[in-house]
């Protein structure tokens, strides 16, 4: 039985972002292996994970809570990407591409906090 969350476009986009961010983290210097890069990996993994967990809940208040947690992780990751840019670890293009994706995900998550939000379901899956 396929889980409903896999049909969510926002979950699919978050999964894609996770793959992209894991690639970006490899560009960070070694001294960041257990600091910034670890934080970034945890934040990006938290986004699709909390979307999935929220979809596994039966109560709309619980679903909304997990969408807010995912949104918080997205804004945390955005800050970390900006820190990487400021430190010269990542270039502007890498950071900007991820931030555009994050902003789209954040808007979609905001929409999923509402009780009648089926608009982000994919018709292809």
ZALUM-445013 format. One record per residue: residue number from 1; residue in three letters; x, y, z of N, C-alpha, C in turn. Coordinates in nm, 3 decimals, padded with zeros to 5 digits. Example, Ala and Ser with C-alpha at 12.3 -4.5 7.8 and 13.67 -1.06 7.14 Angstrom:
+-----+--------+---------+---------+---------+---------+---------+---------+---------+---------+---------+
| num | residu |     n.x |     n.y |     n.z |    ca.x |    ca.y |    ca.z |     c.x |     c.y |     c.z |
+-----+--------+---------+---------+---------+---------+---------+---------+---------+---------+---------+
|   1 |    ALA |  01.319 | -00.569 |  00.780 |  01.230 | -00.450 |  00.780 |  01.320 | -00.330 |  00.780 |
|   2 |    SER |  01.285 | -00.225 |  00.708 |  01.367 | -00.106 |  00.714 |  01.290 |  00.003 |  00.787 |
+-----+--------+---------+---------+---------+---------+---------+---------+---------+---------+---------+
END
This chain:
+-----+--------+---------+---------+---------+---------+---------+---------+---------+---------+---------+
| num | residu |     n.x |     n.y |     n.z |    ca.x |    ca.y |    ca.z |     c.x |     c.y |     c.z |
+-----+--------+---------+---------+---------+---------+---------+---------+---------+---------+---------+
|   1 |    UNK |  00.084 | -00.119 |  00.000 |  00.000 |  00.000 |  00.000 |  00.089 |  00.125 |  00.000 |
|   2 |    UNK |  00.069 |  00.210 | -00.099 |  00.151 |  00.331 | -00.108 |  00.099 |  00.436 | -00.011 |
|   3 |    UNK |  00.192 |  00.503 |  00.054 |  00.154 |  00.607 |  00.148 |  00.118 |  00.734 |  00.074 |
|   4 |    UNK |  00.023 |  00.807 |  00.127 | -00.027 |  00.929 |  00.066 |  00.080 |  01.038 |  00.053 |
|   5 |    UNK |  00.170 |  01.047 |  00.147 |  00.269 |  01.154 |  00.144 |  00.357 |  01.149 |  00.021 |
|   6 |    UNK |  00.377 |  01.032 | -00.037 |  00.461 |  01.019 | -00.156 |  00.399 |  01.087 | -00.277 |
|   7 |    UNK |  00.270 |  01.112 | -00.273 |  00.201 |  01.181 | -00.382 |  00.210 |  01.333 | -00.368 |
|   8 |    UNK |  00.252 |  01.380 | -00.255 |  00.260 |  01.524 | -00.232 |  00.376 |  01.585 | -00.311 |
|   9 |    UNK |  00.345 |  01.683 | -00.392 |  00.449 |  01.752 | -00.468 |  00.551 |  01.814 | -00.373 |
|  10 |    UNK |  00.505 |  01.867 | -00.262 |  00.597 |  01.930 | -00.167 |  00.695 |  01.827 | -00.110 |
|  11 |    UNK |  00.649 |  01.705 | -00.084 |  00.738 |  01.601 | -00.035 |  00.839 |  01.564 | -00.143 |
|  12 |    UNK |  00.793 |  01.553 | -00.267 |  00.881 |  01.520 | -00.379 |  00.988 |  01.628 | -00.397 |
|  13 |    UNK |  00.948 |  01.754 | -00.386 |  01.044 |  01.865 | -00.398 |  01.142 |  01.863 | -00.281 |
|  14 |    UNK |  01.094 |  01.831 | -00.162 |  01.181 |  01.825 | -00.045 |  01.281 |  01.711 | -00.059 |
|  15 |    UNK |  01.239 |  01.600 | -00.116 |  01.331 |  01.488 | -00.139 |  01.439 |  01.528 | -00.239 |
|  16 |    UNK |  01.401 |  01.599 | -00.344 |  01.497 |  01.646 | -00.443 |  01.595 |  01.745 | -00.381 |
|  17 |    UNK |  01.542 |  01.835 | -00.299 |  01.628 |  01.931 | -00.229 |  01.727 |  01.859 | -00.138 |
|  18 |    UNK |  01.684 |  01.755 | -00.073 |  01.771 |  01.678 |  00.016 |  01.891 |  01.623 | -00.061 |
|  19 |    UNK |  01.864 |  01.567 | -00.176 |  01.972 |  01.515 | -00.261 |  02.067 |  01.627 | -00.301 |
|  20 |    UNK |  02.011 |  01.742 | -00.340 |  02.094 |  01.855 | -00.383 |  02.180 |  01.908 | -00.268 |
|  21 |    UNK |  02.121 |  01.920 | -00.152 |  02.196 |  01.974 | -00.037 |  02.306 |  01.877 |  00.005 |
|  22 |    UNK |  02.282 |  01.749 | -00.001 |  02.388 |  01.653 |  00.030 |  02.506 |  01.671 | -00.064 |
|  23 |    UNK |  02.478 |  01.705 | -00.190 |  02.585 |  01.734 | -00.285 |  02.659 |  01.862 | -00.249 |
|  24 |    UNK |  02.586 |  01.964 | -00.206 |  02.649 |  02.091 | -00.168 |  02.737 |  02.075 | -00.045 |
|  25 |    UNK |  02.691 |  01.995 |  00.049 |  02.766 |  01.975 |  00.174 |  02.904 |  01.917 |  00.146 |
|  26 |    UNK |  02.915 |  01.838 |  00.040 |  03.045 |  01.779 |  00.004 |  03.147 |  01.886 | -00.037 |
|  27 |    UNK |  03.099 |  02.005 | -00.071 |  03.188 |  02.114 | -00.111 |  03.245 |  02.190 |  00.009 |
|  28 |    UNK |  03.188 |  02.166 |  00.126 |  03.234 |  02.238 |  00.246 |  03.370 |  02.187 |  00.290 |
|  29 |    UNK |  03.450 |  02.274 |  00.354 |  03.581 |  02.229 |  00.401 |  03.570 |  02.123 |  00.510 |
|  30 |    UNK |  03.677 |  02.046 |  00.523 |  03.679 |  01.937 |  00.621 |  03.648 |  01.981 |  00.764 |
|  31 |    UNK |  03.692 |  02.098 |  00.801 |  03.669 |  02.142 |  00.939 |  03.520 |  02.163 |  00.969 |
|  32 |    UNK |  03.438 |  02.163 |  00.867 |  03.293 |  02.178 |  00.886 |  03.220 |  02.044 |  00.887 |
|  33 |    UNK |  03.292 |  01.933 |  00.877 |  03.228 |  01.801 |  00.870 |  03.135 |  01.773 |  00.987 |
|  34 |    UNK |  03.171 |  01.816 |  01.105 |  03.088 |  01.785 |  01.222 |  03.022 |  01.909 |  01.280 |
|  35 |    UNK |  03.018 |  02.014 |  01.203 |  02.955 |  02.138 |  01.250 |  02.846 |  02.178 |  01.151 |
|  36 |    UNK |  02.878 |  02.271 |  01.065 |  02.780 |  02.326 |  00.972 |  02.722 |  02.220 |  00.878 |
|  37 |    UNK |  02.807 |  02.136 |  00.822 |  02.756 |  02.035 |  00.728 |  02.661 |  01.937 |  00.797 |
|  38 |    UNK |  02.691 |  01.900 |  00.920 |  02.604 |  01.810 |  00.996 |  02.469 |  01.876 |  01.023 |
|  39 |    UNK |  02.472 |  02.003 |  01.060 |  02.348 |  02.079 |  01.085 |  02.264 |  02.087 |  00.958 |
|  40 |    UNK |  02.329 |  02.112 |  00.845 |  02.258 |  02.124 |  00.718 |  02.193 |  01.991 |  00.678 |
|  41 |    UNK |  02.265 |  01.883 |  00.697 |  02.208 |  01.752 |  00.663 |  02.088 |  01.721 |  00.752 |
|  42 |    UNK |  02.099 |  01.750 |  00.880 |  01.986 |  01.724 |  00.969 |  01.865 |  01.810 |  00.933 |
|  43 |    UNK |  01.890 |  01.938 |  00.901 |  01.779 |  02.028 |  00.868 |  01.709 |  01.985 |  00.739 |
|  44 |    UNK |  01.787 |  01.950 |  00.637 |  01.725 |  01.914 |  00.509 |  01.652 |  01.781 |  00.518 |
|  45 |    UNK |  01.704 |  01.686 |  00.593 |  01.636 |  01.557 |  00.610 |  01.507 |  01.574 |  00.690 |
|  46 |    UNK |  01.506 |  01.669 |  00.779 |  01.389 |  01.696 |  00.862 |  01.269 |  01.742 |  00.780 |
|  47 |    UNK |  01.294 |  01.807 |  00.667 |  01.182 |  01.861 |  00.589 |  01.093 |  01.750 |  00.534 |
|  48 |    UNK |  01.143 |  01.659 |  00.449 |  01.054 |  01.553 |  00.400 |  01.011 |  01.456 |  00.510 |
|  49 |    UNK |  01.095 |  01.438 |  00.611 |  01.061 |  01.346 |  00.720 |  00.939 |  01.395 |  00.797 |
|  50 |    UNK |  00.936 |  01.525 |  00.826 |  00.822 |  01.579 |  00.900 |  00.696 |  01.587 |  00.815 |
|  51 |    UNK |  00.713 |  01.608 |  00.685 |  00.597 |  01.603 |  00.595 |  00.536 |  01.463 |  00.601 |
|  52 |    UNK |  00.620 |  01.362 |  00.591 |  00.573 |  01.223 |  00.596 |  00.507 |  01.193 |  00.730 |
|  53 |    UNK |  00.572 |  01.235 |  00.837 |  00.515 |  01.207 |  00.970 |  00.380 |  01.276 |  00.988 |
|  54 |    UNK |  00.372 |  01.400 |  00.942 |  00.245 |  01.472 |  00.951 |  00.134 |  01.403 |  00.874 |
|  55 |    UNK |  00.168 |  01.350 |  00.759 |  00.068 |  01.279 |  00.677 |  00.024 |  01.148 |  00.741 |
|  56 |    UNK |  00.107 |  01.097 |  00.830 |  00.073 |  00.974 |  00.901 | -00.018 |  00.997 |  01.021 |
|  57 |    UNK | -00.047 |  01.121 |  01.050 | -00.134 |  01.153 |  01.163 | -00.279 |  01.165 |  01.117 |
|  58 |    UNK | -00.370 |  01.133 |  01.207 | -00.512 |  01.138 |  01.172 | -00.576 |  01.271 |  01.209 |
|  59 |    UNK | -00.519 |  01.340 |  01.304 | -00.574 |  01.465 |  01.353 | -00.514 |  01.582 |  01.276 |
|  60 |    UNK | -00.597 |  01.673 |  01.226 | -00.548 |  01.787 |  01.148 | -00.453 |  01.875 |  01.230 |
|  61 |    UNK | -00.477 |  01.890 |  01.359 | -00.386 |  01.971 |  01.442 | -00.246 |  01.910 |  01.445 |
|  62 |    UNK | -00.238 |  01.779 |  01.454 | -00.109 |  01.712 |  01.452 | -00.043 |  01.727 |  01.315 |
|  63 |    UNK | -00.119 |  01.709 |  01.208 | -00.066 |  01.726 |  01.073 | -00.008 |  01.866 |  01.058 |
|  64 |    UNK | -00.084 |  01.965 |  01.101 | -00.039 |  02.105 |  01.090 |  00.088 |  02.128 |  01.170 |
|  65 |    UNK |  00.097 |  02.067 |  01.287 |  00.217 |  02.081 |  01.369 |  00.341 |  02.034 |  01.293 |
|  66 |    UNK |  00.333 |  01.917 |  01.231 |  00.449 |  01.863 |  01.161 |  00.482 |  01.944 |  01.035 |
|  67 |    UNK |  00.382 |  02.003 |  00.972 |  00.410 |  02.091 |  00.857 |  00.483 |  02.217 |  00.905 |
|  68 |    UNK |  00.448 |  02.265 |  01.023 |  00.518 |  02.383 |  01.080 |  00.661 |  02.346 |  01.117 |
|  69 |    UNK |  00.681 |  02.227 |  01.171 |  00.817 |  02.182 |  01.203 |  00.900 |  02.173 |  01.075 |
|  70 |    UNK |  00.842 |  02.118 |  00.969 |  00.912 |  02.108 |  00.841 |  00.946 |  02.248 |  00.789 |
|  71 |    UNK |  00.853 |  02.341 |  00.804 |  00.877 |  02.479 |  00.760 |  00.989 |  02.542 |  00.841 |
|  72 |    UNK |  00.992 |  02.514 |  00.971 |  01.101 |  02.564 |  01.055 |  01.236 |  02.509 |  01.012 |
|  73 |    UNK |  01.240 |  02.383 |  00.976 |  01.365 |  02.323 |  00.927 |  01.407 |  02.386 |  00.795 |
|  74 |    UNK |  01.310 |  02.421 |  00.712 |  01.341 |  02.486 |  00.584 |  01.404 |  02.623 |  00.606 |
|  75 |    UNK |  01.351 |  02.699 |  00.700 |  01.409 |  02.832 |  00.726 |  01.545 |  02.819 |  00.795 |
|  76 |    UNK |  01.561 |  02.715 |  00.876 |  01.691 |  02.688 |  00.937 |  01.795 |  02.658 |  00.828 |
|  77 |    UNK |  01.758 |  02.575 |  00.733 |  01.848 |  02.541 |  00.624 |  01.882 |  02.664 |  00.540 |
|  78 |    UNK |  01.784 |  02.748 |  00.516 |  01.810 |  02.870 |  00.439 |  01.917 |  02.955 |  00.508 |
|  79 |    UNK |  01.908 |  02.970 |  00.638 |  02.007 |  03.045 |  00.714 |  02.145 |  02.981 |  00.702 |
|  80 |    UNK |  02.150 |  02.849 |  00.710 |  02.278 |  02.779 |  00.700 |  02.340 |  02.795 |  00.561 |
|  81 |    UNK |  02.257 |  02.793 |  00.458 |  02.306 |  02.816 |  00.322 |  02.364 |  02.957 |  00.309 |
|  82 |    UNK |  02.297 |  03.055 |  00.368 |  02.346 |  03.193 |  00.363 |  02.478 |  03.206 |  00.439 |
|  83 |    UNK |  02.491 |  03.134 |  00.549 |  02.617 |  03.134 |  00.623 |  02.728 |  03.077 |  00.535 |
|  84 |    UNK |  02.700 |  02.968 |  00.466 |  02.800 |  02.908 |  00.375 |  02.841 |  03.007 |  00.266 |
|  85 |    UNK |  02.745 |  03.080 |  00.214 |  02.776 |  03.180 |  00.112 |  02.862 |  03.291 |  00.171 |
|  86 |    UNK |  02.824 |  03.341 |  00.288 |  02.900 |  03.448 |  00.353 |  03.042 |  03.407 |  00.385 |
|  87 |    UNK |  03.062 |  03.280 |  00.418 |  03.195 |  03.230 |  00.450 |  03.276 |  03.193 |  00.325 |
|  88 |    UNK |  03.211 |  03.198 |  00.210 |  03.278 |  03.165 |  00.085 |  03.288 |  03.017 |  00.058 |
|  89 |    UNK |  03.211 |  02.937 |  00.131 |  03.214 |  02.793 |  00.112 |  03.135 |  02.750 | -00.013 |
|  90 |    UNK |  03.025 |  02.820 | -00.041 |  02.939 |  02.790 | -00.155 |  02.924 |  02.914 | -00.241 |
|  91 |    UNK |  02.908 |  02.893 | -00.371 |  02.891 |  03.008 | -00.459 |  02.745 |  03.054 | -00.461 |
|  92 |    UNK |  02.726 |  03.172 | -00.515 |  02.594 |  03.234 | -00.516 |  02.492 |  03.150 | -00.591 |
|  93 |    UNK |  02.533 |  03.090 | -00.702 |  02.440 |  03.010 | -00.783 |  02.390 |  02.888 | -00.707 |
|  94 |    UNK |  02.481 |  02.817 | -00.640 |  02.440 |  02.700 | -00.561 |  02.341 |  02.740 | -00.452 |
|  95 |    UNK |  02.373 |  02.846 | -00.382 |  02.289 |  02.891 | -00.271 |  02.154 |  02.939 | -00.324 |
|  96 |    UNK |  02.155 |  03.018 | -00.430 |  02.032 |  03.075 | -00.483 |  01.937 |  02.967 | -00.534 |
|  97 |    UNK |  01.990 |  02.867 | -00.601 |  01.907 |  02.757 | -00.651 |  01.836 |  02.687 | -00.535 |
|  98 |    UNK |  01.909 |  02.662 | -00.429 |  01.850 |  02.595 | -00.312 |  01.749 |  02.684 | -00.242 |
|  99 |    UNK |  01.777 |  02.813 | -00.234 |  01.686 |  02.905 | -00.165 |  01.556 |  02.921 | -00.244 |
| 100 |    UNK |  01.564 |  02.923 | -00.376 |  01.442 |  02.929 | -00.457 |  01.356 |  02.806 | -00.428 |
| 101 |    UNK |  01.418 |  02.688 | -00.426 |  01.345 |  02.565 | -00.396 |  01.287 |  02.570 | -00.254 |
| 102 |    UNK |  01.364 |  02.618 | -00.160 |  01.317 |  02.629 | -00.021 |  01.196 |  02.721 | -00.010 |
| 103 |    UNK |  01.201 |  02.835 | -00.077 |  01.089 |  02.928 | -00.071 |  00.962 |  02.867 | -00.127 |
| 104 |    UNK |  00.975 |  02.789 | -00.233 |  00.860 |  02.720 | -00.290 |  00.806 |  02.617 | -00.191 |
| 105 |    UNK |  00.895 |  02.542 | -00.130 |  00.856 |  02.442 | -00.031 |  00.787 |  02.508 |  00.088 |
| 106 |    UNK |  00.842 |  02.619 |  00.135 |  00.783 |  02.690 |  00.250 |  00.641 |  02.734 |  00.219 |
| 107 |    UNK |  00.618 |  02.787 |  00.099 |  00.482 |  02.829 |  00.060 |  00.387 |  02.710 |  00.056 |
| 108 |    UNK |  00.434 |  02.600 |  00.002 |  00.350 |  02.481 | -00.005 |  00.318 |  02.427 |  00.135 |
| 109 |    UNK |  00.416 |  02.429 |  00.222 |  00.394 |  02.381 |  00.359 |  00.292 |  02.468 |  00.430 |
| 110 |    UNK |  00.299 |  02.597 |  00.407 |  00.201 |  02.688 |  00.467 |  00.060 |  02.649 |  00.421 |
| 111 |    UNK |  00.047 |  02.616 |  00.293 | -00.082 |  02.573 |  00.241 | -00.129 |  02.442 |  00.301 |
| 112 |    UNK | -00.037 |  02.353 |  00.332 | -00.074 |  02.223 |  00.390 | -00.117 |  02.232 |  00.535 |
| 113 |    UNK | -00.092 |  02.344 |  00.598 | -00.136 |  02.360 |  00.737 | -00.287 |  02.378 |  00.746 |
| 114 |    UNK | -00.349 |  02.409 |  00.633 | -00.494 |  02.430 |  00.631 | -00.566 |  02.297 |  00.612 |
| 115 |    UNK | -00.683 |  02.283 |  00.671 | -00.755 |  02.155 |  00.667 | -00.791 |  02.104 |  00.528 |
| 116 |    UNK | -00.815 |  02.189 |  00.431 | -00.860 |  02.144 |  00.299 | -00.751 |  02.158 |  00.194 |
| 117 |    UNK | -00.634 |  02.113 |  00.226 | -00.522 |  02.132 |  00.134 | -00.488 |  02.003 |  00.060 |
| 118 |    UNK | -00.547 |  01.985 | -00.055 | -00.514 |  01.873 | -00.141 | -00.451 |  01.923 | -00.270 |
| 119 |    UNK | -00.429 |  02.052 | -00.278 | -00.381 |  02.112 | -00.402 | -00.237 |  02.077 | -00.437 |
| 120 |    UNK | -00.162 |  02.019 | -00.345 | -00.023 |  01.985 | -00.373 | -00.003 |  01.836 | -00.397 |
| 121 |    UNK | -00.113 |  01.768 | -00.433 | -00.102 |  01.627 | -00.469 | -00.065 |  01.615 | -00.616 |
| 122 |    UNK |  00.024 |  01.526 | -00.645 |  00.066 |  01.502 | -00.782 | -00.034 |  01.411 | -00.850 |
| 123 |    UNK | -00.065 |  01.440 | -00.973 | -00.156 |  01.354 | -01.047 | -00.081 |  01.243 | -01.119 |
| 124 |    UNK |  00.053 |  01.250 | -01.117 |  00.133 |  01.150 | -01.188 |  00.166 |  01.029 | -01.104 |
| 125 |    UNK |  00.157 |  01.038 | -00.973 |  00.196 |  00.924 | -00.888 |  00.074 |  00.853 | -00.836 |
+-----+--------+---------+---------+---------+---------+---------+---------+---------+---------+---------+
END
